[in-house]
Amino acid sequence: MKLLIVEDEIELAQDIVNYFSSESYNCTLALNYQEAQEKISLYQYDCIILDLMLPNGKDGLSLLEYLNENKQGLIIISAKNSLEDKIKGLTLGADDYLAKPFHMAELAARVFSIIRRKQFGHENIINFNEVKVDLLAKNVAVNNIEVVLTKKEYSLLLLFLGNKNRVISKNALAEHLSGDISDMFDNQDFVYAHIKNLKKKLTDANYNNYLKTIYGTGYKWQE
C-alpha cells in the first residue's frame, strides 16, 4: 500500500516514513504544497497524510481543494486543533483528522481503517473463493493452508484483490512496488519477477488461477 506524507517538519516526517515503512507501506515524502501537487499529478496513492501548516504560501487546505475530485484516502494531521479547521478539512473531503502530537500507532490504525474502508468495505477478512486474507494478521491462506508471501508479494495480492476485474498496467505495478523511483529503472523485469513468484506460491497451494496476464498491457485478477 502506497502513502504520500505531506509534512514540512523533517524529523516528524522521517519518523512517519520510518514507522510506516516498517509496516510494509511504500512511503513518499513531500515537504510543501508544490512538491505534493507534482507527486499527486504523476502518481496514485492509497492514502495521503497531510499537515495543514505548510510553507511557501499554500497550506494543506489549499491542497485539499486541489484534491477534492480524487478518490484516494486522506487524513489531516495538524497542530491547529481548531474546530473550524477540522470542519473545513472534513467538508473539503478529508476522511479523518488527527491533532498533533499523536502516537504513531493511532495514526497507523486510522490510515489502515481508511484504506480498508475504501478498498474492502469495513472487512478485516477478505474472502475470494478459496483465497483468504486476514488484513490484521497479514496472513494469506488458500484452501485453509497458509501461504507465506514476502512483503512485496502480499502488497501485490492486496492490490489485485482491491481491483478485481480491472487490468493493472505494468507501469502502475512498478509504481506500486517501487514508489516514485519506478521511472529510474531501465526496465520492469522486477515486476515480472514478483508476479511470477506470487503466482507460483498461489498455484502451489492450488488456487484457481485468478491472476491473468493481459499480454502487452499488464495483469488482472478475475474469476
N, C-alpha and C positions, 0 to 999 in steps of 0.2 A: 504494500500500500504506500502511496506516494504523498508526501506532505510538502507544503510550502510554508516556511516560517518567515513572517514579515515582522522584524523586530530590530530596532537600532541599538539596543543595549547589548554590546558584543558578548559580554560574559553570560548574560541570561540566554541570549540566542544560542550560544555554543552549548550551554547546559541543556537546552531543549533538544538541540540536534543530537547531542551525545546520548541523551536518555532515550529518545525515540529510535535512534539507530540501533541501540542495544535491544530494542523491542522488535527489530526486523522491519522497521519502516524505512523507506527511501526518502531522505530529507534534503531539501534545498533551502538555502537561506537568501533572503533579500533584506537589505538594510534600509531601504527607503521606498517611497511611492513609485519612483521611476523604475527602479530595479524590479519591483514586484509586478508592475504593469507589463514590462517587457517579458518577464518569465511567463506570466499568465497568458499573454498573447501567443506564445510559442509552444507551451506545454500544458498538459492536463494534469490535474491533481485530484486526489481523493478528498483531501481536506486542506484548508488554509487556516493557519493560526496567525491572527492579525492583531498587532498592537495598534491602539488608536493614536498614540502620540508618535508621529514620525517627523523626521527633519525635512528641510528644504521646501517648506511651504504647504505641502499637501499631506493631510493626515489620513488615518485609517478610514474615517467615514467617507472621505473622497474616494478611496479605493473601493469601498463598499458600493458606492453609487455606480462606479465603473463596472462592478461585478454583478449587479443585480439581475442580469439576464443569464448568468451562468448557473450551472446545476451542481457544482462541487460543494461539499460541506464547508462551513466556515464558523470558526469560534473566535470571538474577540477576547483578547487579554489586555487589561488596562489598569493603570494606577488611578485612573479617573473613575472612581466608583460612584458616579452620579447617576441618579435615576433617569435624568434627561438623556444622557449619552447611551445608557442601556436600552431605553425605549427606542431611541432613534436607530441604534445599531440593529436591534431585532426587527424593527419596521423595514429597514433597508435590505433585510434578507439574511442576516446572521442567524445561525442555528443555536448559538449559545453565547454566554457572556461570563467570563471569569475574572474577578478582580485580583490584582496583584496585592501582596505576594500570595503565591499559591504553592501547593505541593505538586510535584511532577506527576505523582500517581493519580491525583484528581484530574489534572489536565489530560493525562493519557486515557482515563476512564471516559471522559467526556468526548474526546476525539473518537475513541473506539465506538461509542454509542452513536455518534453522528454517522460514521461510515457504515456501521451495521444497519442503521435505520434506512439510509439511502440505498444501500445495495441489497440488503436481505430482509427488509422489514425490521422487526424487533427480535428476530430469532437468534439464539445463541448456537443452535444446531442447524446445519444445512444438510438436508437430505435430497439426494438426486438418485433415485432408484437405489442401487447397491452402494453408492458412494455417500459417505457420511463425514462431515467436517464439524468438529467441535471448536467454535471460534474462541472460547475462553481458554480451553486447554491447548489449543493449536494442534489438535490431533486429527489425523485422517485415517479412515478405515474403509475398506472395500470388502463387502460380504462379511462384515463384523471382524475382519482381520486388520490389525494396524498396519499402515503403510508409512514407513519413515521417509520423510521428504526433507531436503535441505531448505533453508530459508527462502531461497530464490524459487525453488520448485513449489513450495507452499504458496508463495506470493502469486505465482502464475496461476495456480489452481483456483485461488480466490478470484483472480481477475476473470478467468473464464466462467466460473460459476456465477459471478455477478453480472456477466454479459452474455448469458446463454442465447444461442441462435444469432449472435452478431459476429461478423467477421472482424477480427482484430489484426491490424496490419503488422508487418514485421517492424516498421518504424515505431509504432505505438508500443510494441512489446519491448523493443530495445530501450525506449524511453522509460518504460515501467521498471525494467531491470536495472538500468544504469543512471537514471535521472537525467539531469541536464547535460551530462557529459557524453551522452549517447552519440551525438554528432561528431565526436572526436575519433570514433572508431572507423577504421578503413572499411570494414565490412560488418555484417551482422551474424557471423558464424556462431558467436557466443549465444545468440538467441536460439538458433537451431540446436545447439548442444544441450541447453537447459530443457527445451521442449522434448527432445529425444529422450533424455533421462526421465523426465516426468512421465511420458507415455510408456516407457519401458516398465517403470515401477507399478503403474496402474494396470498395465497389461498382465504383468506377472501375477497380480492379485485378481485377475480375471474380471476386470471391469469391461463394460460392453462397448468399448471403442467409441466413446463420445467425442474425443478430441480429433477433429478432422483437419487435414491440411488442405487449404484452398490455394492451389498452385498459382504462383505469380502474385499472390495477394497477401496471404497470412494464414491465420488459423481460426477455427470456430468450434465451440463446444455445442454439440447438438445430439438429440436422441435419434 
